[in-house]
């Protein structure tokens, strides 16, 4: 068995079909395959990674469950219906893979067997595991292991793989790996003949520990959610302009929840979030130019901006006003972020280096955004943006 990391870029990409077995009868975490994890059904994370992998030509889900089938098809996967006898607690994954290949009429090439219980998997991990087949018949993901294993027996605890009287140091355990059930790659001809994912000569694709979590219990699911949030925050902060020089934000739907309170005399009021007020001050303290740009001429907008100590421009032509403001401050548009929530904001979002939308923004604004925040307008979305800015600058260390 080869344990050397595959050398990227040495070979041409090998094309593979990805098959994701996902039955409906999970026991440890009921219905886990379609349970939402950070806003998406668990299986969708694996489907999206497989579809983004350069080596994958087709993504197929083998299932016996109608809901899993619908979710998978919506995410862009093909579906192969698995018979009941291959969907029990004791049916091996190999049986589902063999059945899917038979239904699809595939007897050669490469197979990427992906398990959706490892949602932190990246497309590069799939490509790397498939690429390992250039020097092997099968490959699998594994993470470096530095653990002492024991077995309980009537005679007492028995060490496995080490001498209790001469325990090796951590650095002396290099080269040992723990299998991670994220991706298995195998040459289909060998798989059909040997009927095992470890057919022929096997190679290891090393997976970092932060992406090696497998969901088998409720605790695993909660850990996966926490790790996924860290990953998503890292991805979003890397999408901010570098360096970031300014932040421009709409008022209604960003600093408010888009509702207006009207009293009997016609006076208007709006709900704002104190966390966003703190965020405005923090952005200024970080040395950024900050502007509230609105097409709402209501005095309450200007009064709120004055209280926050930021400039406010009310205009019917947001893009023109934005360009003029950038010119006056000698700011390059590519170093500015714009936070908007509706159609009038879209031209500005596309003009600057990074368009940003609250979670409840109109679909046209969501499509224009490079970053979609998890918080809604008026519920601290700018506070969330500050965390991303500080993360980009290394002033926040996202905890695992």
Residue pairs with C-beta under 8 A, 6 or more apart in sequence:
1 201
1 202
1 203
1 204
2 132
2 135
2 136
2 201
2 202
2 203
2 204
3 175
3 177
3 203
3 204
4 203
4 204
5 204
5 205
5 206
6 128
6 131
6 132
6 134
6 135
6 139
6 203
6 205
8 128
8 131
10 134
11 131
11 134
13 54
13 55
13 127
13 130
13 131
14 55
14 110
14 130
14 131
14 133
14 134
15 55
15 56
15 57
15 109
15 110
16 55
16 56
16 57
16 109
16 110
16 111
16 112
16 130
16 185
17 56
17 57
17 58
17 60
17 104
17 106
17 109
17 110
17 111
17 112
18 50
18 53
18 56
18 58
18 59
18 60
18 111
18 112
18 113
18 114
18 126
19 60
19 61
19 62
19 96
19 97
19 100
19 101
19 111
19 112
19 113
19 114
20 43
20 46
20 47
20 50
20 59
20 60
20 61
20 62
20 72
20 77
20 114
20 115
20 116
21 61
21 62
21 63
21 82
21 93
21 96
21 97
21 100
21 113
21 115
22 33
22 43
22 61
22 62
22 63
22 65
22 68
22 72
22 116
23 33
23 63
23 64
23 65
23 68
23 82
23 87
23 96
24 31
24 33
24 63
24 64
24 65
24 67
24 68
24 87
25 64
25 87
25 88
25 89
26 32
26 33
27 89
28 216
28 217
28 218
29 35
29 215
29 216
29 217
29 218
29 220
29 221
32 42
32 117
32 215
32 221
33 41
33 42
33 43
33 65
33 68
33 116
34 41
34 42
34 43
34 65
34 67
34 68
34 71
35 41
35 42
35 221
36 42
37 45
37 119
37 221
37 224
37 225
37 228
38 225
38 228
38 229
38 232
39 374
40 48
41 71
41 75
42 116
42 117
42 119
42 215
43 61
43 68
43 71
43 72
43 75
43 116
44 71
44 75
45 116
45 119
45 120
45 121
45 228
46 114
46 115
46 116
46 118
46 119
46 121
47 59
47 61
47 72
47 75
47 76
47 77
47 116
48 75
48 76
49 114
49 121
49 122
49 123
49 125
49 126
50 56
50 59
50 77
50 112
50 114
50 123
50 126
51 59
51 75
51 76
51 77
52 123
53 112
53 123
53 124
53 126
53 127
53 130
54 123
54 127
55 110
55 112
55 126
55 127
55 130
55 131
56 112
56 126
56 130
58 78
59 76
59 77
59 78
60 77
60 78
60 79
60 80
60 100
60 104
61 68
61 69
61 72
61 77
61 78
61 79
61 80
62 79
62 80
62 82
62 96
62 97
62 99
62 100
63 69
63 72
63 79
63 80
63 81
63 82
64 81
64 82
64 83
64 84
64 86
64 87
69 79
69 81
72 79
73 79
80 99
80 100
80 103
80 104
82 96
82 99
82 100
83 99
85 91
86 95
86 96
86 99
87 96
93 113
93 115
93 197
94 195
94 196
94 197
97 111
97 113
97 191
97 197
98 191
98 192
98 195
101 107
101 111
101 188
101 192
106 188
107 188
107 189
107 192
108 188
108 189
109 187
109 188
110 130
110 133
110 185
110 186
110 187
110 188
111 185
111 186
111 187
111 188
111 191
112 126
112 129
112 130
112 183
112 184
112 185
113 183
113 184
113 185
113 186
113 197
114 121
114 126
114 182
114 183
115 181
115 182
115 183
115 214
117 181
117 214
117 215
117 216
118 141
118 180
118 181
118 182
118 183
118 211
118 212
118 213
118 214
118 215
119 215
119 224
119 228
120 210
120 211
120 212
120 213
120 224
120 227
120 228
120 231
121 141
121 182
121 183
121 211
122 211
125 141
125 182
125 183
125 205
125 207
125 211
126 183
128 205
129 139
129 140
129 141
129 183
129 184
129 185
129 205
130 139
130 185
132 139
132 185
132 203
132 204
132 205
133 139
133 185
133 186
133 187
133 203
135 203
136 200
136 201
136 202
136 203
137 186
137 187
137 190
137 199
137 200
137 201
137 202
138 184
138 185
138 186
138 187
138 190
138 191
138 197
138 198
138 199
138 200
138 201
138 202
138 203
139 184
139 185
139 186
139 202
139 203
139 204
139 205
140 179
140 180
140 183
140 184
140 185
140 197
140 198
140 202
140 203
140 204
140 205
141 179
141 180
141 181
141 182
141 183
141 184
141 204
141 205
141 206
141 207
141 212
142 177
142 178
142 179
142 180
142 204
142 205
142 206
142 207
143 177
143 178
143 180
143 206
143 207
143 208
143 209
143 212
144 174
144 176
144 177
144 178
144 206
144 209
145 173
145 176
145 177
145 178
146 170
146 173
146 176
147 178
148 159
148 162
148 167
149 159
149 160
149 161
149 162
150 157
150 158
150 159
150 160
151 157
151 158
151 160
152 158
162 168
177 204
177 206
178 212
180 207
180 212
180 214
181 214
182 207
182 211
182 212
182 214
183 205
184 197
184 198
186 197
186 198
186 199
187 199
187 200
190 199
190 200
191 197
191 199
193 199
194 200
210 227
210 400
213 220
213 223
213 224
213 227
214 220
215 221
215 224
226 400
227 400
230 398
230 399
230 400
233 387
233 388
233 391
233 398
234 391
234 398
236 371
236 388
237 388
237 389
237 391
237 392
238 392
239 354
239 370
239 371
240 337
240 354
240 371
240 388
240 389
240 392
241 334
241 335
241 336
241 337
241 352
241 353
241 354
242 392
243 335
244 288
244 335
244 336
244 337
244 353
244 389
244 392
245 288
245 289
245 331
245 332
245 335
245 336
246 288
246 289
246 290
246 291
246 326
246 329
246 331
246 335
246 336
246 337
247 283
247 288
247 289
247 290
247 291
247 336
247 337
247 338
247 339
247 385
248 290
248 291
248 292
248 293
248 322
248 325
248 336
248 337
248 338
248 339
248 348
248 352
249 255
249 290
249 291
249 292
249 293
249 338
249 339
249 340
249 382
250 292
250 293
250 294
250 339
250 340
250 341
250 342
250 344
250 345
251 292
251 294
251 296
251 301
251 304
251 305
251 312
252 258
252 270
252 294
252 296
252 341
252 377
253 340
253 341
253 342
253 358
253 360
253 361
253 377
253 378
254 339
254 340
254 341
254 358
254 377
254 378
254 381
254 382
255 272
255 273
255 276
255 292
255 304
255 377
255 378
255 382
256 270
256 271
256 272
256 377
256 378
257 270
257 271
257 376
257 377
257 378
257 379
258 341
258 360
258 377
258 378
259 270
259 271
259 378
260 268
260 269
260 270
261 268
261 269
261 270
261 271
262 268
262 269
263 269
268 298
268 300
269 300
270 300
270 304
270 378
271 378
272 304
272 378
273 378
273 379
273 380
273 383
275 380
275 382
275 383
276 378
276 380
276 381
276 382
276 383
277 307
277 308
278 383
278 386
279 380
279 382
279 383
279 385
279 386
280 290
280 308
280 309
280 310
280 382
281 308
281 309
282 386
283 290
283 382
283 386
283 389
284 290
284 309
284 310
286 389
286 390
286 393
288 389
289 329
289 331
289 336
290 310
290 311
291 310
291 311
291 312
291 313
291 325
292 301
292 304
292 305
292 308
292 310
292 311
292 312
292 313
293 312
293 313
293 315
293 318
293 321
293 322
293 325
293 338
293 348
294 301
294 312
294 313
294 314
294 315
295 314
295 315
295 316
295 318
295 344
296 314
297 314
301 312
301 314
302 312
302 314
305 311
305 312
306 312
313 321
313 325
315 321
318 344
318 345
318 347
318 348
319 347
319 348
319 351
322 338
322 348
322 351
322 352
323 333
323 351
325 331
326 332
326 333
326 336
333 351
333 352
333 353
334 352
334 353
335 353
336 352
336 353
336 354
337 352
337 353
337 354
337 355
337 356
337 385
338 345
338 348
338 349
338 351
338 352
338 354
338 355
338 356
339 356
339 357
339 358
339 381
339 382
339 385
340 346
340 348
340 349
340 355
340 356
340 357
340 361
340 365
340 368
341 357
341 358
341 360
341 361
341 362
341 365
341 377
342 361
342 362
342 364
342 365
343 362
343 364
343 365
345 355
345 365
345 368
346 355
346 364
346 365
346 368
348 355
349 355
349 356
349 357
349 365
349 368
349 369
350 368
354 370
354 371
355 365
355 368
355 369
355 370
355 371
356 369
356 370
356 371
356 372
356 373
356 385
357 365
357 366
357 368
357 369
357 371
357 372
357 373
358 372
358 373
358 375
358 376
358 377
358 381
359 372
359 373
359 374
359 375
359 376
359 381
360 376
360 377
361 369
361 372
361 377
366 372
371 388
373 381
373 384
373 385
374 384
375 381
375 383
375 384
387 396
390 396
391 398
